């Protein structure tokens, strides 16, 4: 059973404990279902983070993005 995202935001990188994820790359292209560790490696190689954007999907949907920028934009939108 998977844990819901915390109040601090979505799970990122090593916090994602699912064996596989549906990966969306930084350009918004669907890359398919891949092992989570491979998705994290791809994110690191691109200098990005693997962010869980749809935790309730099976498998969860994750996107490669700059989490710091994502968090800043979300806070800016909320204010």
C-alpha angles and dihedrals in degrees: 000000000000127000117238119242113277124243088258090069141269124337113265136194112325091010088073104091100179118115094228137018137193101243126214112188127222091269092055095254118143108240096184134237111327136162112279093234090055090049090051090050090051090051092050092048090052092047090244139111130250105235125189105228099170110029096172095058119099104259098018116249114240131183133204108235146130101273094197090056091043092052092047092051091048092051091046091051091049093055 
